[in-house]
């Protein structure tokens, strides 16, 4: 009983600005037809997917919840948010530039929707961001150089969109990156050797694009790299077999018809 009282009390003291922002999200995404909906007349402690700490909304977790419509600009008023997960829904329209106000955000997960337009350059202002997952949408344009300001990023997953242009050479600035995916886009140019400066990189997914040139041999120096996918590009044909220290590091790359698949196996 005491725990319930504290939780309800916390929700009851959320600022009117934050409550209105949540209501805007509900109205803009057809909340009445969500799989798990909100009763706007009920206490906010009953609102599914919302987490509160110290009377502040810190998380929105509404994946697989049949959200339909656009993400409202008012979401930028939820300035205490640390995490947003709206994956596997039916959201459309452009990503609002107002997301730049969410300075405490560490995870932005908007994958598996139908967002379109460019990736807002304003996302580069979210300096605490550790995970940016925008894959499987309809985003276009180039990868903004401003994203290279997100030096705390561990996951940058932008696959399965319609992105064009080159991989920014400033990618080396994302020194904490563990997972990087641009797969299944329309990107081109050479794979920058600067990726080899990402010492914590574990996964590099670049398949199904229009990349040209050679796969940088410098990638072999990345001790934590265990998955590399570069198939369905226009990379130069080459076979590499490298034996390193004991235990050996084995790298096999086979390319046919201007496609490549690379598997790294460590024993």
C-alpha positions as CSV (number, residue, x, y, z in Angstrom):
1,X,0.0,0.0,0.0
2,X,2.8,2.4,0.8
3,X,4.6,1.7,-2.4
4,X,1.4,2.3,-4.4
5,X,1.0,5.6,-2.6
6,X,4.5,6.8,-3.4
7,X,4.1,5.8,-7.1
8,X,0.8,7.6,-7.4
9,X,2.1,10.6,-5.6
10,X,5.0,10.8,-7.9
11,X,2.8,10.7,-11.0
12,X,0.5,13.3,-9.5
13,X,3.2,15.8,-9.2
14,X,4.5,15.6,-12.8
15,X,4.6,19.1,-14.3
16,X,1.7,20.2,-16.5
17,X,4.1,20.7,-19.4
18,X,5.2,17.1,-19.3
19,X,1.7,15.8,-18.9
20,X,0.5,17.9,-21.9
21,X,3.4,16.5,-23.9
22,X,2.3,12.9,-23.2
23,X,-1.2,13.8,-24.1
24,X,0.0,15.3,-27.4
25,X,1.8,12.0,-28.0
26,X,-1.4,10.1,-27.3
27,X,-3.5,12.3,-29.6
28,X,-1.0,12.4,-32.5
29,X,-0.5,8.6,-32.6
30,X,-4.2,7.5,-32.3
31,X,-3.9,6.5,-28.7
32,X,-7.4,5.2,-28.5
33,X,-6.4,2.4,-30.8
34,X,-3.1,1.5,-29.1
35,X,-2.8,-2.1,-28.0
36,X,-2.3,-0.9,-24.5
37,X,-4.0,2.5,-24.3
38,X,-4.2,5.2,-21.6
39,X,-7.2,6.4,-19.7
40,X,-6.5,10.1,-19.8
41,X,-9.0,10.7,-17.0
42,X,-7.3,8.2,-14.7
43,X,-4.3,8.7,-12.6
44,X,-1.0,8.9,-14.5
45,X,0.3,5.9,-12.5
46,X,-1.9,3.7,-14.7
47,X,-0.4,5.0,-18.0
48,X,1.3,2.0,-19.7
49,X,5.0,2.4,-20.7
50,X,5.7,5.5,-18.7
51,X,8.4,5.6,-16.0
52,X,8.8,8.4,-13.5
53,X,11.6,9.3,-11.1
54,X,11.4,12.3,-8.7
55,X,8.2,13.5,-10.4
56,X,9.9,13.6,-13.8
57,X,9.1,11.5,-16.8
58,X,12.3,9.6,-17.6
59,X,11.3,6.8,-20.0
60,X,8.7,6.1,-22.7
61,X,8.5,2.4,-23.6
62,X,5.8,1.8,-26.2
63,X,7.1,-0.8,-28.7
64,X,4.7,-3.1,-30.5
65,X,1.8,-0.9,-29.4
66,X,0.2,0.1,-32.7
67,X,1.1,3.8,-32.6
68,X,-0.1,5.4,-35.8
69,X,0.6,9.0,-36.9
70,X,3.4,11.4,-36.4
71,X,5.7,12.1,-33.5
72,X,4.6,15.5,-32.1
73,X,7.0,18.3,-31.6
74,X,5.8,18.5,-28.0
75,X,7.9,15.4,-27.2
76,X,10.8,17.8,-26.9
77,X,9.2,19.2,-23.7
78,X,9.9,16.0,-21.9
79,X,13.4,17.3,-21.1
80,X,14.1,14.7,-18.4
81,X,13.7,11.7,-20.7
82,X,16.6,9.2,-20.6
83,X,15.1,6.6,-22.9
84,X,12.5,6.5,-25.7
85,X,11.5,3.2,-27.3
86,X,8.8,3.4,-30.0
87,X,10.0,0.5,-32.1
88,X,7.8,-1.8,-34.1
89,X,4.9,0.7,-34.6
90,X,3.4,2.6,-37.6
91,X,4.8,6.1,-37.0
92,X,5.1,8.3,-40.1
93,X,6.3,11.8,-41.0
94,X,9.6,13.5,-40.2
95,X,11.5,13.2,-37.0
96,X,10.9,16.5,-35.0
97,X,13.9,18.8,-34.6
98,X,12.5,19.4,-31.1
99,X,14.2,16.2,-30.0
100,X,17.3,18.3,-29.6
101,X,15.9,19.5,-26.2
102,X,16.2,16.0,-24.7
103,X,19.7,16.6,-23.3
104,X,19.4,13.7,-20.8
105,X,18.6,11.1,-23.4
106,X,20.8,8.1,-23.6
107,X,18.8,5.9,-25.9
108,X,16.6,6.9,-28.9
109,X,14.9,3.8,-30.4
110,X,12.6,4.6,-33.3
111,X,13.3,1.6,-35.5
112,X,10.7,-0.4,-37.5
113,X,8.4,2.5,-38.3
114,X,7.8,4.6,-41.5
115,X,9.6,7.8,-40.6
116,X,10.8,9.8,-43.7
117,X,12.8,12.8,-44.6
118,X,16.4,13.6,-43.5
119,X,17.9,12.6,-40.1
120,X,17.7,15.9,-38.2
121,X,21.1,17.5,-37.7
122,X,19.8,18.6,-34.3
123,X,20.3,15.0,-33.0
124,X,24.0,15.9,-32.8
125,X,23.2,18.0,-29.8
126,X,22.2,14.9,-27.7
127,X,25.7,14.5,-26.2
128,X,24.7,11.8,-23.6
129,X,23.2,9.5,-26.3
130,X,24.6,6.0,-26.2
131,X,22.2,4.3,-28.6
132,X,20.6,5.7,-31.8
133,X,18.5,3.1,-33.5
134,X,16.7,4.4,-36.6
135,X,16.8,1.3,-38.8
136,X,14.0,0.1,-40.9
137,X,12.3,3.4,-41.7
138,X,12.1,5.5,-44.9
139,X,14.8,8.0,-44.0
140,X,16.6,9.8,-46.9
141,X,19.5,12.1,-47.5
142,X,23.0,11.8,-46.1
143,X,24.2,10.8,-42.7
144,X,24.7,14.2,-40.9
145,X,28.2,15.0,-39.9
146,X,26.7,16.4,-36.7
147,X,26.1,12.8,-35.5
148,X,29.8,12.6,-35.2
149,X,29.5,14.8,-32.2
150,X,27.8,12.0,-30.3
151,X,31.0,10.8,-28.7
152,X,29.2,8.6,-26.1
153,X,27.5,6.5,-28.8
154,X,27.9,2.8,-28.4
155,X,25.3,1.8,-31.1
156,X,24.6,3.7,-34.3
157,X,22.1,1.6,-36.3
158,X,20.8,3.3,-39.4
159,X,20.3,0.3,-41.7
160,X,17.3,-0.4,-44.0
161,X,16.5,3.1,-45.0
162,X,17.2,5.1,-48.2
163,X,20.2,7.0,-47.1
164,X,22.7,8.2,-49.7
165,X,26.2,9.8,-49.7
166,X,29.4,8.6,-48.0
167,X,30.3,7.3,-44.6
168,X,31.6,10.5,-42.8
169,X,35.4,10.2,-42.4
170,X,34.8,11.9,-39.0
171,X,33.4,8.5,-37.8
172,X,36.6,8.0,-35.9
173,X,35.3,10.6,-33.3
174,X,32.8,7.9,-32.1
175,X,35.5,6.2,-30.1
176,X,33.1,4.2,-27.9
177,X,31.2,2.7,-30.8
178,X,30.5,-1.0,-30.5
179,X,27.9,-1.5,-33.2
180,X,27.7,0.3,-36.5
181,X,25.2,-0.4,-39.3
182,X,24.5,1.4,-42.6
183,X,23.4,-1.8,-44.3
184,X,20.6,-1.9,-46.9
185,X,20.8,1.8,-48.0
186,X,21.9,3.6,-51.1
187,X,25.2,4.8,-49.8
188,X,28.4,5.0,-51.9
189,X,32.0,5.9,-52.0
190,X,34.9,4.1,-50.3
191,X,34.7,2.5,-46.8
192,X,36.8,5.0,-44.8
193,X,40.0,3.7,-43.1
194,X,39.1,5.8,-40.1
195,X,36.7,3.1,-39.0
196,X,39.8,1.2,-38.0
197,X,40.3,3.7,-35.2
198,X,37.1,2.5,-33.4
199,X,38.9,0.1,-31.0
200,X,35.7,-1.1,-29.3
201,X,33.9,-2.0,-32.5
202,X,32.3,-5.4,-32.5
203,X,29.9,-5.3,-35.4
204,X,30.2,-3.5,-38.8
205,X,27.3,-4.0,-41.1
206,X,27.6,-2.3,-44.5
207,X,26.0,-4.8,-46.9
208,X,23.6,-3.9,-49.7
209,X,24.9,-0.5,-50.6
210,X,27.0,0.9,-53.5
211,X,30.4,1.1,-51.7
212,X,33.5,0.8,-53.9
213,X,37.2,0.3,-53.5
214,X,38.9,-2.0,-51.0
215,X,37.8,-3.1,-47.6
216,X,40.5,-1.4,-45.4
217,X,43.0,-4.0,-44.3
218,X,43.4,-1.9,-41.1
219,X,40.2,-3.4,-39.9
220,X,42.2,-6.5,-39.0
221,X,43.7,-4.6,-36.1
222,X,40.3,-4.3,-34.3
223,X,40.6,-7.0,-31.7
224,X,36.9,-6.9,-30.6
225,X,35.5,-7.0,-34.2
226,X,33.6,-10.3,-34.6
227,X,31.0,-9.5,-37.3
228,X,31.6,-7.8,-40.6
229,X,29.0,-7.8,-43.4
230,X,29.9,-6.1,-46.7
231,X,28.0,-8.3,-49.3
232,X,26.1,-6.7,-52.2
233,X,28.4,-3.8,-52.8
234,X,30.8,-2.9,-55.6
235,X,34.0,-3.6,-53.7
236,X,37.2,-4.9,-55.4
237,X,37.6,-8.6,-55.6
238,X,40.1,-10.0,-53.1
239,X,40.8,-12.9,-50.9
240,X,42.6,-12.4,-47.6
241,X,43.8,-15.0,-45.2
242,X,45.5,-13.6,-42.2
243,X,47.0,-15.6,-39.3
244,X,47.8,-13.6,-36.2
245,X,49.0,-14.4,-32.7
246,X,48.2,-17.6,-30.9
247,X,45.2,-18.1,-30.7
248,X,45.0,-17.4,-34.4
249,X,42.6,-14.9,-35.9
250,X,41.2,-16.1,-39.2
251,X,39.8,-13.8,-41.8
252,X,38.3,-15.1,-45.1
253,X,36.8,-12.8,-47.6
254,X,35.3,-14.0,-50.8
255,X,33.8,-11.8,-53.5
256,X,31.9,-12.9,-56.5
257,X,30.1,-10.7,-59.0
258,X,31.2,-7.5,-57.3
259,X,29.8,-8.7,-53.9
260,X,31.6,-9.6,-50.7
261,X,31.0,-11.5,-47.5
262,X,33.5,-11.4,-44.7
263,X,33.4,-13.5,-41.6
264,X,35.8,-13.2,-38.7
265,X,36.2,-16.2,-36.5
266,X,38.2,-16.0,-33.3
267,X,39.1,-19.1,-31.4
